[in-house]
């Protein structure tokens, strides 16, 4: 599911965005990932 979230973010913004976001702000990245999982389960 993490791969799907990364692809989703990269698709909305730009290739590599998710990796940058994860490195720059890991707490928010994982909060949004949990929300993504809950929304698409």
N, CA, C and O atoms as a Tripos MOL2 file, in Angstrom:
@<TRIPOS>MOLECULE
protein
  164   163    41     0     0
PROTEIN
NO_CHARGES

@<TRIPOS>ATOM
      1 N           0.8210   -1.1910    0.0000 N.3       1 UNK1
      2 CA          0.0000    0.0000    0.0000 C.3       1 UNK1
      3 C           0.8710    1.2630    0.0000 C.2       1 UNK1
      4 O           0.4840    2.2940   -0.5510 O.2       1 UNK1
      5 N           2.0440    1.1700    0.6200 N.am      2 UNK2
      6 CA          2.9550    2.3210    0.6120 C.3       2 UNK2
      7 C           3.3730    2.6560   -0.8160 C.2       2 UNK2
      8 O           3.4820    3.8300   -1.1710 O.2       2 UNK2
      9 N           3.6070    1.6440   -1.6290 N.am      3 UNK3
     10 CA          3.9760    1.8910   -3.0310 C.3       3 UNK3
     11 C           2.8540    2.6200   -3.7690 C.2       3 UNK3
     12 O           3.1150    3.5150   -4.5730 O.2       3 UNK3
     13 N           1.6070    2.2370   -3.4940 N.am      4 UNK4
     14 CA          0.4650    2.9000   -4.1330 C.3       4 UNK4
     15 C           0.3830    4.3600   -3.7050 C.2       4 UNK4
     16 O           0.0840    5.2330   -4.5210 O.2       4 UNK4
     17 N           0.6480    4.6260   -2.4330 N.am      5 UNK5
     18 CA          0.6250    5.9970   -1.9290 C.3       5 UNK5
     19 C           1.7160    6.8330   -2.5860 C.2       5 UNK5
     20 O           1.4780    7.9750   -2.9800 O.2       5 UNK5
     21 N           2.8940    6.2730   -2.7000 N.am      6 UNK6
     22 CA          4.0070    6.9740   -3.3420 C.3       6 UNK6
     23 C           3.6880    7.2740   -4.8030 C.2       6 UNK6
     24 O           3.9390    8.3800   -5.2800 O.2       6 UNK6
     25 N           3.1400    6.2980   -5.5060 N.am      7 UNK7
     26 CA          2.7560    6.5150   -6.9070 C.3       7 UNK7
     27 C           1.6730    7.5830   -7.0180 C.2       7 UNK7
     28 O           1.6910    8.4100   -7.9300 O.2       7 UNK7
     29 N           0.7330    7.5540   -6.0790 N.am      8 UNK8
     30 CA         -0.3490    8.5460   -6.0580 C.3       8 UNK8
     31 C           0.2190    9.9620   -5.8950 C.2       8 UNK8
     32 O          -0.1290   10.8600   -6.6620 O.2       8 UNK8
     33 N           1.0850   10.1620   -4.9070 N.am      9 UNK9
     34 CA          1.6810   11.4830   -4.6950 C.3       9 UNK9
     35 C           2.5100   11.9250   -5.8890 C.2       9 UNK9
     36 O           2.4160   13.0730   -6.3230 O.2       9 UNK9
     37 N           3.3140   11.0260   -6.4160 N.am     10 UNK10
     38 CA          4.1400   11.3630   -7.5740 C.3      10 UNK10
     39 C           3.2800   11.7040   -8.7820 C.2      10 UNK10
     40 O           3.6650   12.5400   -9.5990 O.2      10 UNK10
     41 N           2.1320   11.0720   -8.9040 N.am     11 UNK11
     42 CA          1.2230   11.3540  -10.0170 C.3      11 UNK11
     43 C           0.5640   12.7160   -9.8950 C.2      11 UNK11
     44 O           0.3270   13.3890  -10.8980 O.2      11 UNK11
     45 N           0.2670   13.1230   -8.6680 N.am     12 UNK12
     46 CA         -0.3740   14.4230   -8.4540 C.3      12 UNK12
     47 C           0.6280   15.5560   -8.6470 C.2      12 UNK12
     48 O           0.3150   16.5720   -9.2690 O.2      12 UNK12
     49 N           1.8150   15.3800   -8.1180 N.am     13 UNK13
     50 CA          2.8020   16.4550   -8.1220 C.3      13 UNK13
     51 C           3.8560   16.2280   -9.1990 C.2      13 UNK13
     52 O           3.6730   16.6670  -10.3340 O.2      13 UNK13
     53 N           4.9270   15.5680   -8.8780 N.am     14 UNK14
     54 CA          5.9790   15.2890   -9.8570 C.3      14 UNK14
     55 C           6.7490   14.0590   -9.4050 C.2      14 UNK14
     56 O           6.7230   13.6980   -8.2290 O.2      14 UNK14
     57 N           7.4220   13.4320  -10.3250 N.am     15 UNK15
     58 CA          8.1980   12.2270  -10.0280 C.3      15 UNK15
     59 C           9.2650   12.5530   -8.9900 C.2      15 UNK15
     60 O          10.0680   13.4660   -9.1820 O.2      15 UNK15
     61 N           9.2680   11.8170   -7.9060 N.am     16 UNK16
     62 CA         10.2190   12.0380   -6.8350 C.3      16 UNK16
     63 C           9.6700   12.8550   -5.6760 C.2      16 UNK16
     64 O          10.3140   12.9740   -4.6340 O.2      16 UNK16
     65 N           8.4740   13.4200   -5.8580 N.am     17 UNK17
     66 CA          7.8830   14.2490   -4.7970 C.3      17 UNK17
     67 C           7.7170   13.4670   -3.5050 C.2      17 UNK17
     68 O           8.0780   13.9580   -2.4350 O.2      17 UNK17
     69 N           7.1780   12.2640   -3.5890 N.am     18 UNK18
     70 CA          6.8960   11.4760   -2.3810 C.3      18 UNK18
     71 C           8.1680   11.1990   -1.5870 C.2      18 UNK18
     72 O           8.1670   11.2890   -0.3590 O.2      18 UNK18
     73 N           9.2280   10.8700   -2.2680 N.am     19 UNK19
     74 CA         10.4880   10.5910   -1.5830 C.3      19 UNK19
     75 C          11.0160   11.8460   -0.8870 C.2      19 UNK19
     76 O          11.5070   11.7800    0.2400 O.2      19 UNK19
     77 N          10.9110   12.9800   -1.5640 N.am     20 UNK20
     78 CA         11.3380   14.2450   -0.9570 C.3      20 UNK20
     79 C          10.4660   14.5960    0.2480 C.2      20 UNK20
     80 O          10.9710   15.0190    1.2880 O.2      20 UNK20
     81 N           9.1760   14.4190    0.1000 N.am     21 UNK21
     82 CA          8.2430   14.7050    1.1770 C.3      21 UNK21
     83 C           8.5410   13.8190    2.3930 C.2      21 UNK21
     84 O           8.5480   14.2880    3.5310 O.2      21 UNK21
     85 N           8.7820   12.5460    2.1300 N.am     22 UNK22
     86 CA          9.0760   11.5890    3.2070 C.3      22 UNK22
     87 C          10.3590   11.9740    3.9540 C.2      22 UNK22
     88 O          10.4210   11.8650    5.1790 O.2      22 UNK22
     89 N          11.3590   12.4140    3.2330 N.am     23 UNK23
     90 CA         12.6270   12.8190    3.8520 C.3      23 UNK23
     91 C          12.4980   14.1460    4.6080 C.2      23 UNK23
     92 O          13.0400   14.3000    5.7020 O.2      23 UNK23
     93 N          11.7760   15.0990    4.0120 N.am     24 UNK24
     94 CA         11.6770   16.4380    4.5860 C.3      24 UNK24
     95 C          10.7080   16.5220    5.7620 C.2      24 UNK24
     96 O          10.9180   17.3090    6.6850 O.2      24 UNK24
     97 N           9.6610   15.7240    5.7300 N.am     25 UNK25
     98 CA          8.6180   15.8160    6.7540 C.3      25 UNK25
     99 C           8.0070   14.4370    7.0080 C.2      25 UNK25
    100 O           6.8520   14.1990    6.6550 O.2      25 UNK25
    101 N           8.7690   13.5310    7.6160 N.am     26 UNK26
    102 CA          8.2930   12.1510    7.7810 C.3      26 UNK26
    103 C           7.0260   12.0150    8.6250 C.2      26 UNK26
    104 O           6.2020   11.1440    8.3450 O.2      26 UNK26
    105 N           6.8520   12.8440    9.6390 N.am     27 UNK27
    106 CA          5.6450   12.7310   10.4670 C.3      27 UNK27
    107 C           4.3870   12.9930    9.6510 C.2      27 UNK27
    108 O           3.4260   12.2260    9.7220 O.2      27 UNK27
    109 N           4.3910   14.0630    8.8840 N.am     28 UNK28
    110 CA          3.2350   14.3930    8.0570 C.3      28 UNK28
    111 C           3.0520   13.3720    6.9420 C.2      28 UNK28
    112 O           1.9230   13.0130    6.6070 O.2      28 UNK28
    113 N           4.1490   12.9050    6.3700 N.am     29 UNK29
    114 CA          4.0700   11.8850    5.3260 C.3      29 UNK29
    115 C           3.3270   10.6630    5.8430 C.2      29 UNK29
    116 O           2.4060   10.1740    5.1890 O.2      29 UNK29
    117 N           3.7210   10.1670    7.0110 N.am     30 UNK30
    118 CA          3.0880    8.9630    7.5400 C.3      30 UNK30
    119 C           1.6700    9.2190    8.0350 C.2      30 UNK30
    120 O           0.8410    8.3100    7.9880 O.2      30 UNK30
    121 N           1.3640   10.4180    8.5050 N.am     31 UNK31
    122 CA         -0.0200   10.7510    8.8610 C.3      31 UNK31
    123 C          -0.9060   10.7040    7.6210 C.2      31 UNK31
    124 O          -2.0120   10.1640    7.6570 O.2      31 UNK31
    125 N          -0.4140   11.2710    6.5310 N.am     32 UNK32
    126 CA         -1.1870   11.2580    5.2870 C.3      32 UNK32
    127 C          -1.2710    9.8500    4.7070 C.2      32 UNK32
    128 O          -2.2740    9.4950    4.0880 O.2      32 UNK32
    129 N          -0.2410    9.0570    4.8980 N.am     33 UNK33
    130 CA         -0.2730    7.6700    4.4440 C.3      33 UNK33
    131 C          -1.3620    6.8960    5.1880 C.2      33 UNK33
    132 O          -2.1150    6.1450    4.5690 O.2      33 UNK33
    133 N          -1.4530    7.0680    6.4950 N.am     34 UNK34
    134 CA         -2.4930    6.3910    7.2840 C.3      34 UNK34
    135 C          -3.8740    6.8190    6.7950 C.2      34 UNK34
    136 O          -4.7710    5.9870    6.6610 O.2      34 UNK34
    137 N          -4.0460    8.1050    6.5310 N.am     35 UNK35
    138 CA         -5.3180    8.5870    6.0170 C.3      35 UNK35
    139 C          -5.6310    7.9690    4.6540 C.2      35 UNK35
    140 O          -6.7700    7.5840    4.3920 O.2      35 UNK35
    141 N          -4.6280    7.8740    3.7960 N.am     36 UNK36
    142 CA         -4.7720    7.2460    2.4740 C.3      36 UNK36
    143 C          -5.2410    5.8020    2.6300 C.2      36 UNK36
    144 O          -6.1720    5.3700    1.9500 O.2      36 UNK36
    145 N          -4.5990    5.0640    3.5170 N.am     37 UNK37
    146 CA         -4.9650    3.6560    3.7460 C.3      37 UNK37
    147 C          -6.4040    3.5600    4.2350 C.2      37 UNK37
    148 O          -7.1730    2.7270    3.7560 O.2      37 UNK37
    149 N          -6.7650    4.4040    5.1820 N.am     38 UNK38
    150 CA         -8.1240    4.3680    5.7200 C.3      38 UNK38
    151 C          -9.1630    4.7310    4.6660 C.2      38 UNK38
    152 O         -10.2540    4.1620    4.6540 O.2      38 UNK38
    153 N          -8.8450    5.6540    3.7970 N.am     39 UNK39
    154 CA         -9.7830    6.0750    2.7570 C.3      39 UNK39
    155 C          -9.9580    5.0280    1.6550 C.2      39 UNK39
    156 O         -11.0400    4.9220    1.0770 O.2      39 UNK39
    157 N          -8.9340    4.2730    1.3620 N.am     40 UNK40
    158 CA         -8.9680    3.3700    0.2050 C.3      40 UNK40
    159 C          -8.9780    1.8970    0.5830 C.2      40 UNK40
    160 O          -8.6800    1.0370   -0.2470 O.2      40 UNK40
    161 N          -9.3130    1.6090    1.8070 N.am     41 UNK41
    162 CA         -9.4360    0.2160    2.2360 C.3      41 UNK41
    163 C         -10.7230   -0.3520    1.7900 C.2      41 UNK41
    164 O         -11.0080   -1.5200    2.0580 O.2      41 UNK41
@<TRIPOS>BOND
     1     1     2 1
     2     2     3 1
     3     3     4 2
     4     3     5 am
     5     5     6 1
     6     6     7 1
     7     7     8 2
     8     7     9 am
     9     9    10 1
    10    10    11 1
    11    11    12 2
    12    11    13 am
    13    13    14 1
    14    14    15 1
    15    15    16 2
    16    15    17 am
    17    17    18 1
    18    18    19 1
    19    19    20 2
    20    19    21 am
    21    21    22 1
    22    22    23 1
    23    23    24 2
    24    23    25 am
    25    25    26 1
    26    26    27 1
    27    27    28 2
    28    27    29 am
    29    29    30 1
    30    30    31 1
    31    31    32 2
    32    31    33 am
    33    33    34 1
    34    34    35 1
    35    35    36 2
    36    35    37 am
    37    37    38 1
    38    38    39 1
    39    39    40 2
    40    39    41 am
    41    41    42 1
    42    42    43 1
    43    43    44 2
    44    43    45 am
    45    45    46 1
    46    46    47 1
    47    47    48 2
    48    47    49 am
    49    49    50 1
    50    50    51 1
    51    51    52 2
    52    51    53 am
    53    53    54 1
    54    54    55 1
    55    55    56 2
    56    55    57 am
    57    57    58 1
    58    58    59 1
    59    59    60 2
    60    59    61 am
    61    61    62 1
    62    62    63 1
    63    63    64 2
    64    63    65 am
    65    65    66 1
    66    66    67 1
    67    67    68 2
    68    67    69 am
    69    69    70 1
    70    70    71 1
    71    71    72 2
    72    71    73 am
    73    73    74 1
    74    74    75 1
    75    75    76 2
    76    75    77 am
    77    77    78 1
    78    78    79 1
    79    79    80 2
    80    79    81 am
    81    81    82 1
    82    82    83 1
    83    83    84 2
    84    83    85 am
    85    85    86 1
    86    86    87 1
    87    87    88 2
    88    87    89 am
    89    89    90 1
    90    90    91 1
    91    91    92 2
    92    91    93 am
    93    93    94 1
    94    94    95 1
    95    95    96 2
    96    95    97 am
    97    97    98 1
    98    98    99 1
    99    99   100 2
   100    99   101 am
   101   101   102 1
   102   102   103 1
   103   103   104 2
   104   103   105 am
   105   105   106 1
   106   106   107 1
   107   107   108 2
   108   107   109 am
   109   109   110 1
   110   110   111 1
   111   111   112 2
   112   111   113 am
   113   113   114 1
   114   114   115 1
   115   115   116 2
   116   115   117 am
   117   117   118 1
   118   118   119 1
   119   119   120 2
   120   119   121 am
   121   121   122 1
   122   122   123 1
   123   123   124 2
   124   123   125 am
   125   125   126 1
   126   126   127 1
   127   127   128 2
   128   127   129 am
   129   129   130 1
   130   130   131 1
   131   131   132 2
   132   131   133 am
   133   133   134 1
   134   134   135 1
   135   135   136 2
   136   135   137 am
   137   137   138 1
   138   138   139 1
   139   139   140 2
   140   139   141 am
   141   141   142 1
   142   142   143 1
   143   143   144 2
   144   143   145 am
   145   145   146 1
   146   146   147 1
   147   147   148 2
   148   147   149 am
   149   149   150 1
   150   150   151 1
   151   151   152 2
   152   151   153 am
   153   153   154 1
   154   154   155 1
   155   155   156 2
   156   155   157 am
   157   157   158 1
   158   158   159 1
   159   159   160 2
   160   159   161 am
   161   161   162 1
   162   162   163 1
   163   163   164 2
@<TRIPOS>SUBSTRUCTURE
     1 UNK1         2 RESIDUE 1 A UNK
     2 UNK2         6 RESIDUE 1 A UNK
     3 UNK3        10 RESIDUE 1 A UNK
     4 UNK4        14 RESIDUE 1 A UNK
     5 UNK5        18 RESIDUE 1 A UNK
     6 UNK6        22 RESIDUE 1 A UNK
     7 UNK7        26 RESIDUE 1 A UNK
     8 UNK8        30 RESIDUE 1 A UNK
     9 UNK9        34 RESIDUE 1 A UNK
    10 UNK10       38 RESIDUE 1 A UNK
    11 UNK11       42 RESIDUE 1 A UNK
    12 UNK12       46 RESIDUE 1 A UNK
    13 UNK13       50 RESIDUE 1 A UNK
    14 UNK14       54 RESIDUE 1 A UNK
    15 UNK15       58 RESIDUE 1 A UNK
    16 UNK16       62 RESIDUE 1 A UNK
    17 UNK17       66 RESIDUE 1 A UNK
    18 UNK18       70 RESIDUE 1 A UNK
    19 UNK19       74 RESIDUE 1 A UNK
    20 UNK20       78 RESIDUE 1 A UNK
    21 UNK21       82 RESIDUE 1 A UNK
    22 UNK22       86 RESIDUE 1 A UNK
    23 UNK23       90 RESIDUE 1 A UNK
    24 UNK24       94 RESIDUE 1 A UNK
    25 UNK25       98 RESIDUE 1 A UNK
    26 UNK26      102 RESIDUE 1 A UNK
    27 UNK27      106 RESIDUE 1 A UNK
    28 UNK28      110 RESIDUE 1 A UNK
    29 UNK29      114 RESIDUE 1 A UNK
    30 UNK30      118 RESIDUE 1 A UNK
    31 UNK31      122 RESIDUE 1 A UNK
    32 UNK32      126 RESIDUE 1 A UNK
    33 UNK33      130 RESIDUE 1 A UNK
    34 UNK34      134 RESIDUE 1 A UNK
    35 UNK35      138 RESIDUE 1 A UNK
    36 UNK36      142 RESIDUE 1 A UNK
    37 UNK37      146 RESIDUE 1 A UNK
    38 UNK38      150 RESIDUE 1 A UNK
    39 UNK39      154 RESIDUE 1 A UNK
    40 UNK40      158 RESIDUE 1 A UNK
    41 UNK41      162 RESIDUE 1 A UNK
